Amino acid sequence: MFSNIGIPGLILILVLALIIFGPKKLPEIGRAVGQSLKEFKNSTKGIIEDDKIEEDKTKK
């Protein structure tokens, strides 16, 4: 979907975000997005590990 954004597109998105949210809110938004991605990654990692454990149990 966004495979052809390129550097100019990213700069445009960053400038628009700066205008819309302001310089004080951007670090908070970035922090929140980072924490959300970290939680999502940990959750999916846990699900994958649970699936591997279940597969091992069924093979025995």
Secondary structure as the mmCIF struct_conf table of DSSP 4:
data_model
#
loop_
_struct_conf.conf_type_id
_struct_conf.id
_struct_conf.beg_label_comp_id
_struct_conf.beg_label_asym_id
_struct_conf.beg_label_seq_id
_struct_conf.end_label_comp_id
_struct_conf.end_label_asym_id
_struct_conf.end_label_seq_id
TURN_TY1_P TURN_TY1_P1 SER A 3 ASN A 4
HELX_RH_AL_P HELX_RH_AL_P1 GLY A 6 PHE A 21
TURN_TY1_P TURN_TY1_P2 PRO A 23 LYS A 25
HELX_RH_AL_P HELX_RH_AL_P2 LEU A 26 LYS A 59
#
